[in-house]
Amino acid sequence: MVFAFIVGFYSLWHGYRKHHHRIVTLFIFSAGITLFVVHQFVEVPYYGITLILPGVIAVLTAHYLNYRLCRKANHCHSTDCNHE
């Protein structure tokens, strides 16, 4: 779980720092990972789907939003950022 958080956070951090400068993707991703961690320690009904499904949706949303923001940033303000 920790390795997944590190890899996912790093990829979103790169988009934040180098391209779109919007931290919302990091918050959404962290919320999703938090739901996964809570699922490990809390007994919930319906086999944990009440925590896993929103967690998966949050992680996917964060990465998709990061992708869209990076694609948009490559075209809108390349003069003030280091787009590598």
TIVO-2410 file (N, C-alpha, C; in nm, 3 decimals):
# residues 84
REC num residu      c1      c2      c3 atome chaine
REC   1      M   0.083  -0.118   0.000     N      A
REC   1      M   0.000   0.000   0.000    CA      A
REC   1      M   0.088   0.126   0.000     C      A
REC   2      V   0.193   0.123   0.077     N      A
REC   2      V   0.282   0.240   0.085    CA      A
REC   2      V   0.351   0.263  -0.049     C      A
REC   3      F   0.394   0.155  -0.114     N      A
REC   3      F   0.460   0.168  -0.244    CA      A
REC   3      F   0.363   0.226  -0.348     C      A
REC   4      A   0.239   0.181  -0.347     N      A
REC   4      A   0.138   0.233  -0.440    CA      A
REC   4      A   0.116   0.382  -0.415     C      A
REC   5      F   0.113   0.422  -0.289     N      A
REC   5      F   0.095   0.564  -0.257    CA      A
REC   5      F   0.214   0.645  -0.309     C      A
REC   6      I   0.334   0.596  -0.286     N      A
REC   6      I   0.454   0.670  -0.328    CA      A
REC   6      I   0.458   0.686  -0.480     C      A
REC   7      V   0.434   0.579  -0.553     N      A
REC   7      V   0.438   0.585  -0.699    CA      A
REC   7      V   0.327   0.675  -0.754     C      A
REC   8      G   0.205   0.657  -0.704     N      A
REC   8      G   0.094   0.739  -0.749    CA      A
REC   8      G   0.111   0.887  -0.715     C      A
REC   9      F   0.155   0.913  -0.593     N      A
REC   9      F   0.175   1.051  -0.551    CA      A
REC   9      F   0.285   1.118  -0.633     C      A
REC  10      Y   0.391   1.043  -0.661     N      A
REC  10      Y   0.500   1.100  -0.740    CA      A
REC  10      Y   0.454   1.139  -0.880     C      A
REC  11      S   0.375   1.053  -0.944     N      A
REC  11      S   0.329   1.086  -1.078    CA      A
REC  11      S   0.238   1.207  -1.078     C      A
REC  12      L   0.154   1.219  -0.977     N      A
REC  12      L   0.067   1.337  -0.966    CA      A
REC  12      L   0.148   1.461  -0.928     C      A
REC  13      W   0.249   1.443  -0.844     N      A
REC  13      W   0.335   1.555  -0.803    CA      A
REC  13      W   0.407   1.613  -0.923     C      A
REC  14      H   0.453   1.525  -1.012     N      A
REC  14      H   0.520   1.572  -1.133    CA      A
REC  14      H   0.427   1.660  -1.216     C      A
REC  15      G   0.303   1.616  -1.234     N      A
REC  15      G   0.207   1.696  -1.309    CA      A
REC  15      G   0.179   1.830  -1.242     C      A
REC  16      Y   0.169   1.825  -1.110     N      A
REC  16      Y   0.145   1.948  -1.034    CA      A
REC  16      Y   0.260   2.047  -1.047     C      A
REC  17      R   0.382   2.000  -1.025     N      A
REC  17      R   0.499   2.088  -1.025    CA      A
REC  17      R   0.539   2.138  -1.163     C      A
REC  18      K   0.534   2.051  -1.262     N      A
REC  18      K   0.588   2.084  -1.394    CA      A
REC  18      K   0.485   2.137  -1.492     C      A
REC  19      H   0.357   2.114  -1.467     N      A
REC  19      H   0.259   2.145  -1.571    CA      A
REC  19      H   0.142   2.232  -1.523     C      A
REC  20      H   0.053   2.175  -1.444     N      A
REC  20      H  -0.074   2.246  -1.423    CA      A
REC  20      H  -0.084   2.324  -1.293     C      A
REC  21      H  -0.003   2.299  -1.195     N      A
REC  21      H   0.001   2.376  -1.069    CA      A
REC  21      H  -0.132   2.375  -0.994     C      A
REC  22      R  -0.206   2.267  -1.002     N      A
REC  22      R  -0.333   2.253  -0.930    CA      A
REC  22      R  -0.321   2.134  -0.835     C      A
REC  23      I  -0.329   2.163  -0.708     N      A
REC  23      I  -0.302   2.062  -0.605    CA      A
REC  23      I  -0.422   1.970  -0.580     C      A
REC  24      V  -0.534   1.999  -0.640     N      A
REC  24      V  -0.656   1.921  -0.617    CA      A
REC  24      V  -0.636   1.774  -0.651     C      A
REC  25      T  -0.555   1.743  -0.750     N      A
REC  25      T  -0.532   1.602  -0.786    CA      A
REC  25      T  -0.465   1.527  -0.671     C      A
REC  26      L  -0.376   1.592  -0.601     N      A
REC  26      L  -0.308   1.527  -0.488    CA      A
REC  26      L  -0.405   1.501  -0.372     C      A
REC  27      F  -0.497   1.593  -0.350     N      A
REC  27      F  -0.597   1.575  -0.243    CA      A
REC  27      F  -0.694   1.462  -0.276     C      A
REC  28      I  -0.739   1.455  -0.400     N      A
REC  28      I  -0.831   1.348  -0.440    CA      A
REC  28      I  -0.763   1.212  -0.429     C      A
REC  29      F  -0.640   1.204  -0.477     N      A
REC  29      F  -0.564   1.079  -0.469    CA      A
REC  29      F  -0.544   1.038  -0.323     C      A
REC  30      S  -0.505   1.131  -0.238     N      A
REC  30      S  -0.481   1.100  -0.097    CA      A
REC  30      S  -0.609   1.054  -0.028     C      A
REC  31      A  -0.723   1.112  -0.065     N      A
REC  31      A  -0.851   1.068  -0.009    CA      A
REC  31      A  -0.880   0.923  -0.049     C      A
REC  32      G  -0.853   0.888  -0.174     N      A
REC  32      G  -0.874   0.751  -0.219    CA      A
REC  32      G  -0.786   0.652  -0.146     C      A
REC  33      I  -0.660   0.684  -0.131     N      A
REC  33      I  -0.567   0.596  -0.059    CA      A
REC  33      I  -0.608   0.585   0.088     C      A
REC  34      T  -0.655   0.695   0.145     N      A
REC  34      T  -0.702   0.692   0.284    CA      A
REC  34      T  -0.818   0.594   0.299     C      A
REC  35      L  -0.909   0.591   0.202     N      A
REC  35      L  -1.020   0.495   0.208    CA      A
REC  35      L  -0.968   0.351   0.202     C      A
REC  36      F  -0.865   0.326   0.124     N      A
REC  36      F  -0.806   0.191   0.120    CA      A
REC  36      F  -0.747   0.154   0.256     C      A
REC  37      V  -0.678   0.247   0.318     N      A
REC  37      V  -0.616   0.221   0.448    CA      A
REC  37      V  -0.723   0.198   0.554     C      A
REC  38      V  -0.826   0.280   0.554     N      A
REC  38      V  -0.936   0.264   0.650    CA      A
REC  38      V  -1.000   0.127   0.631     C      A
REC  39      H  -1.014   0.083   0.509     N      A
REC  39      H  -1.072  -0.049   0.480    CA      A
REC  39      H  -0.992  -0.161   0.547     C      A
REC  40      Q  -0.862  -0.143   0.559     N      A
REC  40      Q  -0.777  -0.245   0.620    CA      A
REC  40      Q  -0.801  -0.259   0.771     C      A
REC  41      F  -0.847  -0.152   0.834     N      A
REC  41      F  -0.857  -0.151   0.980    CA      A
REC  41      F  -1.000  -0.146   1.034     C      A
REC  42      V  -1.098  -0.122   0.948     N      A
REC  42      V  -1.236  -0.107   0.993    CA      A
REC  42      V  -1.322  -0.214   0.928     C      A
REC  43      E  -1.402  -0.281   1.009     N      A
REC  43      E  -1.495  -0.381   0.958    CA      A
REC  43      E  -1.621  -0.310   0.909     C      A
REC  44      V  -1.648  -0.324   0.780     N      A
REC  44      V  -1.766  -0.259   0.722    CA      A
REC  44      V  -1.853  -0.363   0.654     C      A
REC  45      P  -1.982  -0.335   0.643     N      A
REC  45      P  -2.071  -0.431   0.577    CA      A
REC  45      P  -2.046  -0.438   0.426     C      A
REC  46      Y  -2.101  -0.539   0.365     N      A
REC  46      Y  -2.093  -0.561   0.220    CA      A
REC  46      Y  -1.948  -0.579   0.174     C      A
REC  47      Y  -1.869  -0.652   0.252     N      A
REC  47      Y  -1.732  -0.688   0.215    CA      A
REC  47      Y  -1.643  -0.569   0.185     C      A
REC  48      G  -1.670  -0.459   0.245     N      A
REC  48      G  -1.584  -0.343   0.229    CA      A
REC  48      G  -1.604  -0.265   0.101     C      A
REC  49      I  -1.701  -0.304   0.019     N      A
REC  49      I  -1.723  -0.234  -0.107    CA      A
REC  49      I  -1.760  -0.087  -0.083     C      A
REC  50      T  -1.813  -0.059   0.035     N      A
REC  50      T  -1.850   0.079   0.067    CA      A
REC  50      T  -1.729   0.169   0.083     C      A
REC  51      L  -1.611   0.112   0.104     N      A
REC  51      L  -1.488   0.190   0.111    CA      A
REC  51      L  -1.401   0.172  -0.013     C      A
REC  52      I  -1.399   0.052  -0.067     N      A
REC  52      I  -1.312   0.024  -0.181    CA      A
REC  52      I  -1.360   0.096  -0.307     C      A
REC  53      L  -1.487   0.088  -0.337     N      A
REC  53      L  -1.538   0.151  -0.460    CA      A
REC  53      L  -1.515   0.301  -0.464     C      A
REC  54      P  -1.549   0.376  -0.359     N      A
REC  54      P  -1.518   0.519  -0.362    CA      A
REC  54      P  -1.367   0.546  -0.367     C      A
REC  55      G  -1.287   0.461  -0.305     N      A
REC  55      G  -1.142   0.477  -0.310    CA      A
REC  55      G  -1.089   0.460  -0.451     C      A
REC  56      V  -1.137   0.359  -0.521     N      A
REC  56      V  -1.095   0.336  -0.659    CA      A
REC  56      V  -1.138   0.451  -0.748     C      A
REC  57      I  -1.260   0.496  -0.730     N      A
REC  57      I  -1.310   0.608  -0.810    CA      A
REC  57      I  -1.226   0.733  -0.784     C      A
REC  58      A  -1.189   0.759  -0.659     N      A
REC  58      A  -1.108   0.877  -0.626    CA      A
REC  58      A  -0.969   0.869  -0.690     C      A
REC  59      V  -0.905   0.753  -0.682     N      A
REC  59      V  -0.771   0.737  -0.740    CA      A
REC  59      V  -0.778   0.753  -0.891     C      A
REC  60      L  -0.875   0.688  -0.954     N      A
REC  60      L  -0.890   0.701  -1.099    CA      A
REC  60      L  -0.921   0.844  -1.141     C      A
REC  61      T  -1.007   0.910  -1.066     N      A
REC  61      T  -1.042   1.049  -1.095    CA      A
REC  61      T  -0.920   1.139  -1.085     C      A
REC  62      A  -0.839   1.119  -0.982     N      A
REC  62      A  -0.719   1.201  -0.964    CA      A
REC  62      A  -0.624   1.186  -1.082     C      A
REC  63      H  -0.602   1.062  -1.125     N      A
REC  63      H  -0.510   1.040  -1.236    CA      A
REC  63      H  -0.568   1.092  -1.368     C      A
REC  64      Y  -0.696   1.073  -1.389     N      A
REC  64      Y  -0.758   1.124  -1.512    CA      A
REC  64      Y  -0.755   1.276  -1.515     C      A
REC  65      L  -0.788   1.339  -1.402     N      A
REC  65      L  -0.785   1.485  -1.394    CA      A
REC  65      L  -0.643   1.536  -1.415     C      A
REC  66      N  -0.545   1.469  -1.358     N      A
REC  66      N  -0.406   1.507  -1.378    CA      A
REC  66      N  -0.369   1.498  -1.526     C      A
REC  67      Y  -0.410   1.391  -1.591     N      A
REC  67      Y  -0.383   1.373  -1.733    CA      A
REC  67      Y  -0.444   1.488  -1.815     C      A
REC  68      R  -0.570   1.518  -1.788     N      A
REC  68      R  -0.638   1.625  -1.862    CA      A
REC  68      R  -0.573   1.761  -1.836     C      A
REC  69      L  -0.539   1.790  -1.712     N      A
REC  69      L  -0.477   1.918  -1.679    CA      A
REC  69      L  -0.337   1.929  -1.741     C      A
REC  70      C  -0.263   1.820  -1.743     N      A
REC  70      C  -0.129   1.823  -1.806    CA      A
REC  70      C  -0.140   1.845  -1.956     C      A
REC  71      R  -0.235   1.780  -2.019     N      A
REC  71      R  -0.253   1.798  -2.163    CA      A
REC  71      R  -0.292   1.943  -2.194     C      A
REC  72      K  -0.378   2.001  -2.113     N      A
REC  72      K  -0.420   2.139  -2.133    CA      A
REC  72      K  -0.304   2.235  -2.107     C      A
REC  73      A  -0.225   2.209  -2.006     N      A
REC  73      A  -0.114   2.298  -1.970    CA      A
REC  73      A  -0.005   2.299  -2.076     C      A
REC  74      N   0.013   2.191  -2.147     N      A
REC  74      N   0.115   2.187  -2.251    CA      A
REC  74      N   0.086   2.285  -2.363     C      A
REC  75      H  -0.036   2.330  -2.374     N      A
REC  75      H  -0.074   2.419  -2.483    CA      A
REC  75      H  -0.103   2.562  -2.439     C      A
REC  76      C  -0.118   2.584  -2.309     N      A
REC  76      C  -0.167   2.716  -2.269    CA      A
REC  76      C  -0.061   2.809  -2.214     C      A
REC  77      H   0.042   2.760  -2.147     N      A
REC  77      H   0.138   2.852  -2.085    CA      A
REC  77      H   0.279   2.795  -2.084     C      A
REC  78      S   0.324   2.748  -2.194     N      A
REC  78      S   0.455   2.684  -2.198    CA      A
REC  78      S   0.571   2.782  -2.177     C      A
REC  79      T   0.546   2.911  -2.184     N      A
REC  79      T   0.655   3.008  -2.166    CA      A
REC  79      T   0.692   3.029  -2.019     C      A
REC  80      D   0.600   3.002  -1.926     N      A
REC  80      D   0.631   3.027  -1.785    CA      A
REC  80      D   0.658   2.901  -1.704     C      A
REC  81      C   0.662   2.786  -1.768     N      A
REC  81      C   0.686   2.660  -1.698    CA      A
REC  81      C   0.799   2.583  -1.764     C      A
REC  82      N   0.855   2.492  -1.688     N      A
REC  82      N   0.958   2.404  -1.739    CA      A
REC  82      N   0.892   2.274  -1.782     C      A
REC  83      H   0.842   2.268  -1.903     N      A
REC  83      H   0.773   2.149  -1.953    CA      A
REC  83      H   0.874   2.050  -2.010     C      A
REC  84      E   0.904   1.950  -1.927     N      A
REC  84      E   1.000   1.848  -1.969    CA      A
REC  84      E   0.928   1.719  -1.995     C      A
***
